[in-house]
Structures are given as C-alpha cells and as structure tokens.
Amino acid sequence: MTTDINAVLNDPNIHVVVELIGGMTPAKDILLQAVRCGKHVVTANKELWLPAARNCSGKLMLITV
C-alpha cells in the first residue's frame, strides 16, 4: 500500500486503478493521469464520470448495477 500516486501510475505491474476518494478534486486528476498511463480505471463516483462521459474521446464502458 502507498500514498504516492506516482508509484502506482509508474508501476508496470499495476493495471487497474480504483478510485474511492469521491468528489471531483483530486479524483478527476488522478483518474485522468491513470488513463494517460494506460491503466484501466474503476469508479462509482457519479459526480466524476457523468460529465466526463460527455467529453470522452476514447472507449467508455459503463456498467450500472
């Protein structure tokens, strides 16, 4: 476990980032960095992904339960 997001983003053995922070800041910045680093991201943060889904230029898969 670490509190250093760069350690997670730069680790080639980590493929998935799960966001559990909530809200927009700093969750949005962290997840955007993760996507840029080629990581898969998982979040249930509706405040974060609803606006982002409208501007998504890549593939976006939403699973609602």
C-alpha positions in Angstrom: 0.0 0.0 0.0 1.2 3.5 -0.7 0.1 7.1 -0.6 2.2 8.0 -3.6 0.1 8.1 -6.7 3.1 8.3 -8.9 4.3 5.0 -7.5 1.0 3.4 -8.7 0.9 5.1 -12.0 4.5 4.2 -12.9 4.4 0.6 -11.7 4.1 -1.6 -14.8 2.6 -4.4 -12.7 -0.4 -2.3 -11.7 -3.1 -2.5 -14.4 -6.2 -1.2 -12.7 -6.7 1.9 -10.5 -9.8 2.0 -8.3 -10.9 5.5 -7.2 -12.5 5.6 -3.7 -12.0 9.3 -3.0 -15.3 10.7 -4.2 -15.9 14.3 -5.4 -14.2 16.0 -8.2 -10.9 17.0 -6.7 -8.4 15.3 -6.7 -10.2 12.2 -8.0 -10.5 13.6 -11.6 -6.9 14.5 -11.9 -5.8 11.1 -10.6 -8.0 9.1 -12.9 -7.0 11.2 -15.9 -3.4 10.6 -15.1 -4.1 6.9 -14.8 -5.8 6.7 -18.2 -2.9 8.6 -19.8 -0.6 6.0 -18.2 -2.5 3.2 -19.8 -4.3 2.0 -16.7 -7.9 0.8 -16.5 -9.9 2.8 -14.0 -12.9 1.8 -11.8 -15.1 4.4 -10.1 -18.6 4.6 -8.8 -18.2 8.4 -8.5 -21.1 9.7 -10.5 -20.1 13.3 -9.9 -16.9 12.5 -11.7 -17.9 10.2 -14.6 -21.2 11.7 -15.8 -19.6 15.0 -17.1 -16.5 13.1 -18.3 -18.7 10.7 -20.3 -20.0 13.6 -22.4 -16.4 14.5 -23.4 -14.9 11.1 -23.8 -12.9 10.7 -26.9 -11.9 7.1 -26.3 -13.9 4.0 -25.5 -16.0 4.2 -22.4 -17.8 1.2 -20.9 -20.3 2.0 -18.2 -21.8 -0.8 -16.1 -24.7 0.1 -13.9 -25.8 -2.1 -11.1 
